[in-house]
C-alpha cells in the first residue's frame, strides 16, 4: 500500500494534478524505502542545512566562478 500511495502522488505531479516538487518526490521514495518512518519536516530541514553548508564550501574554495556552480541556489 505504501508503494502504491507513493507512486500515485508522484504520478499526480507528472500529470500536473499536483505541483512538481523534486524534494517531495525524493522524500516519498526514501520514505517508502524506510518503511514510512521518515518525517518530511525533518527531511526538508536537513536538505536546507546541507545546502547552506555546501554554499559555504563553494564560497570558501572560491568556486563561484564556475558556470555549474551558478545554478545552485
C-alpha positions as CSV (number, residue, x, y, z in Angstrom):
1,X,0.0,0.0,0.0
2,X,2.8,2.4,0.8
3,X,4.4,1.9,-2.6
4,X,1.1,2.5,-4.4
5,X,0.4,5.7,-2.5
6,X,3.9,7.0,-3.2
7,X,3.5,6.1,-6.9
8,X,0.2,7.8,-7.1
9,X,1.5,11.1,-5.5
10,X,4.4,11.2,-7.9
11,X,2.1,10.4,-10.9
12,X,-0.1,13.3,-9.9
13,X,2.9,15.6,-10.1
14,X,3.8,14.3,-13.5
15,X,0.2,14.7,-14.8
16,X,0.1,18.3,-13.5
17,X,-2.5,17.5,-10.9
18,X,-0.1,18.5,-8.1
19,X,2.8,20.9,-8.3
20,X,6.1,19.2,-9.2
21,X,8.3,19.2,-6.2
22,X,11.6,17.4,-6.6
23,X,12.3,17.5,-2.8
24,X,8.9,15.9,-2.1
25,X,9.4,13.3,-4.8
26,X,12.7,12.2,-3.3
27,X,11.2,12.1,0.2
28,X,8.3,10.0,-1.0
29,X,10.7,7.5,-2.5
30,X,13.0,7.4,0.5
31,X,10.2,7.2,3.0
32,X,8.8,4.1,1.4
33,X,12.2,2.5,1.4
34,X,12.5,3.3,5.1
35,X,9.0,1.8,5.8
36,X,7.2,5.2,6.3
37,X,9.4,6.2,9.3
38,X,10.8,9.5,8.0
39,X,9.5,12.9,8.9
40,X,9.0,15.3,6.0
41,X,9.7,18.4,8.0
42,X,13.0,17.0,9.3
43,X,13.9,15.9,5.8
44,X,13.3,19.4,4.4
45,X,15.3,21.0,7.3
46,X,18.2,18.5,6.7
47,X,18.3,19.3,2.9
48,X,18.3,23.0,3.7
49,X,21.1,22.7,6.2
50,X,23.2,20.6,3.7
51,X,22.6,23.3,1.1
52,X,23.8,26.0,3.4
53,X,26.9,24.0,4.2
54,X,27.7,23.4,0.5
55,X,27.3,27.0,-0.4
56,X,29.8,27.8,2.4
57,X,32.3,25.4,1.0
58,X,31.8,26.8,-2.5
59,X,32.5,30.3,-1.3
60,X,35.4,29.3,0.9
61,X,37.1,27.5,-2.0
62,X,36.3,30.3,-4.5
63,X,34.3,28.1,-6.8
64,X,31.6,30.7,-7.7
65,X,33.5,31.4,-11.0
66,X,32.4,28.1,-12.5
67,X,29.2,28.1,-14.5
68,X,27.9,24.8,-13.0
69,X,28.1,26.4,-9.5
70,X,25.9,29.3,-10.6
71,X,22.9,27.0,-10.9
72,X,23.0,26.2,-7.2
73,X,20.6,28.4,-5.3
